[in-house]
């Protein structure tokens, strides 16, 4: 397992991982919304994010994008989930940020379980303006810090 900064050559693989993982984690989102998000990720978010990919046997199997202290995205190919790639990516994020925040859809049981297991704590619940679905804002503070 290799973690490295993403390159322009990785964009297609990143979008593929995002889409396949999103279908499983976000079955409540419409195909139209996912198509719109895919375009937005490529055009707007990847260019401004600090994105690290996880590579196994020369293939991108996951990625994590940071925008400041915000985990804008962390997705692992469903065929490689529960094998340490997500944890390795989050461990890497902890080495470059003291605190992390993330928004996760309340209905995303996979994501919520991952964040709970990693030690993120609840900050607030709100409605996502684009989808109308509730999402949770979570925070992972510095070691030893309590909210």
PyMOL commands that set and color helices and strands:
alter all, ss='L'
color gray80, all
select helices_A, chain A and resi 8-25+31-48+78-80+85-96+109-118
alter helices_A, ss='H'
color red, helices_A
select strands_A, chain A and resi 2-5+50-56+59-67+70-76+100-105+121-127+134-140
alter strands_A, ss='S'
color yellow, strands_A
deselect
rebuild
show_as cartoon
